[in-house]
Amino acid sequence: MGTRGSASPPCCATARGSTDALAGGSLYPRLAPYEALLEGAYTPEAYRGQGIIASAMALIAERAGDFGARWVVTFVDETNVASLKGCARAGFVPYLRRRVRFTPLS
């Protein structure tokens, strides 16, 4: 499932599987001038369970608003419960669900 929100609240898009080609073969979605992409959020194992990523994501979304972003988009695999919980704690809300199917490279 995926989500989009405003810099308050931010948004979270979830996908079954990994990143797919979105905009004209790009691995990233096309963004409107008032949107920001939060990608690569990760907490090292030793620091998990402390709410660090949720706090960081909320702060990043807030700062994105300082740069004119009304919406912050991120993608999370729908089976990654810990990341989905972190997104929710950061104020991200579901926006869309997309199904991803990969074609093996020959």
Secondary structure by P-SEA (a helix, b strand, c coil): ccccccccccccccccccccccccccccccccccccccccccccccccccaaaaaaaaaaaaaaaaacccbbbbbbcccaaaaaaaaaaabbbbcbbbbbbbbbcc
